[in-house]
Amino acid sequence: MRTDYEARGLNLACNHSEWIRLLFCYGSNFPIRGKYYIGNIYSVIMSPKNTWGKYIQKRLESQKEKAHFRSLPRFDSLQPGYLLAGDNRYLNLCANDYLGLAADPSSHEEGKVLAEVLPSGAGASRLVTGNLAIHEELEKILADWKKTEAALVFPSGYQTNLGVISALAGKGDSVFSDKLNHASIIDGCRLSGAALHRYRHNDMNDLQSLLSSKRGRKKLIITDGVFSMDGDIAPLPEIIDLARHYGAMVFIDDAHASGVLGPNGAGTLSHYGLEWDKDIVVMGTMSKAIGCQGGFVCTTNEIREYLINFCRSFIYSTGISPWMAAMAHFNICRIRSESQLLAQFRSAVSVLRGELNQRGVPVDDLPTPIIPIVLGESRRALQCAGELLQQNIIAAAIRPPTVPDGTARIRISLSAAHQADDLKKAAEFLAEIIESNDSI
Ligand SMILES: Cc1ncc(COP(=O)(O)O)c(C=O)c1O
């Protein structure tokens, strides 16, 4: 009889009448074992029928009440720095395509040639038959660019953070993570099962006090190189010093620094003139300045081998598309050899930051592509984005939970493809909108 109930448990979860009959007919013999049954009994007693529908509806309604509801905007096409929809051409101040390579004509031409010789799909995970020469060529160029021993490529940056962090750290370890680190880092930390200690953003005193007071078999410090919603840069020299002092490994998420910081876009370490060493792991994504898709981690040969053996998001996922890997390889070669790409990017950054400051919208003087204009309430950010849209300018209103409550913002991201005149106009509109909306 017991086996029978167990077998039927799942199907009965939402069938009230049968559950209630079982509950009352079998009395104390009813096999309540562990959380699963207790959860079901709770749902029978407490929930009306259609539990799922009500739950989903309630959550969506609450998002709408808080002005946090999201939907997908749709466009017809992408041009470097601009978006097309119907008859409109919008200045795109939202993309992470920092060097304008995602729709660049010469990369596009190369893509056509590559499509003749490479498959669109790897067909299997890298460990089975999905590892092609182009994957390893891409890893070689990434390791060379980041000045590390080795690299490993993943289908996305999110998957990279999730898998690498949870493979490196585990139960009994301590992870020290900046409070403004990207969601994929937070998810990787949670999945790892390690004790998670979040330090105040870029606050080295807080990091030191946590490192000195929290125990852990192994310690891992994790920071974004460039913070995705604030555009500021992690104080890597201090972080690395602390890591050495407390015997910790440093994990840098260089998603927003790869391709834009440092002399040839090599990222945050090179921005500071720091050398990589074996206790530093650098991850990045090919979906931003590289203009493609996929994630990577740059590290030692030994950690690469370890990840191939233990990193579940790598092992149990099909290898990145060989065609996409070749495109990323091509674009990285371009970033390293065509110095005008970085020069144009830097010029766009200084034009917009300078124009905003001149017009009374204070922004930091940083070499990064991300400029946050913090407006406070979500409604205010949405209104500002809506008014920019009327001027054919698209800038994202970023709201909680992506950013902390009360810090909703317009997040501008720049591209080498933006024209100075368009950026000046955007700064002008933005300053006017902010001034006229001060009372919202
Ligand atoms: C800091 C950071 N890390 C990781 C990721 C994930 O990268 P991907 O888009 O390749 O999944 C992102 C993407 O937004 C990011 O901003």
The ligand as an SDF file (V2000), in Angstrom:
LIG
                    3D

 16 16  0  0  0  0  0  0  0  0999 V2000
   29.1710   41.0590  -15.7830 C   0  0  0  0  0  0  0  0  0  0  0  0
   28.5270   40.0120  -16.6300 C   0  0  0  0  0  0  0  0  0  0  0  0
   28.9380   38.7400  -16.5280 N   0  0  0  0  0  0  0  0  0  0  0  0
   28.3970   37.7620  -17.2670 C   0  0  0  0  0  0  0  0  0  0  0  0
   27.3910   38.0210  -18.1620 C   0  0  0  0  0  0  0  0  0  0  0  0
   26.7850   36.8970  -18.9620 C   0  0  0  0  0  0  0  0  0  0  0  0
   27.2740   36.9030  -20.2530 O   0  0  0  0  0  0  0  0  0  0  0  0
   26.4470   36.2950  -21.4900 P   0  0  0  0  0  0  0  0  0  0  0  0
   25.5910   37.3840  -22.0170 O   0  0  0  0  0  0  0  0  0  0  0  0
   27.4960   35.8620  -22.4530 O   0  0  0  0  0  0  0  0  0  0  0  0
   25.6620   35.1600  -20.9590 O   0  0  0  0  0  0  0  0  0  0  0  0
   26.9410   39.3180  -18.3240 C   0  0  0  0  0  0  0  0  0  0  0  0
   25.8620   39.6020  -19.3130 C   0  0  0  0  0  0  0  0  0  0  0  0
   25.0990   40.5000  -19.2560 O   0  0  0  0  0  0  0  0  0  0  0  0
   27.5150   40.3500  -17.5380 C   0  0  0  0  0  0  0  0  0  0  0  0
   27.0860   41.6090  -17.6460 O   0  0  0  0  0  0  0  0  0  0  0  0
  1  2  1  0
  2  3  1  0
  2 15  2  0
  3  4  2  0
  4  5  1  0
  5  6  1  0
  5 12  2  0
  6  7  1  0
  7  8  1  0
  8  9  2  0
  8 10  1  0
  8 11  1  0
 12 13  1  0
 12 15  1  0
 13 14  2  0
 15 16  1  0
M  END
$$$$
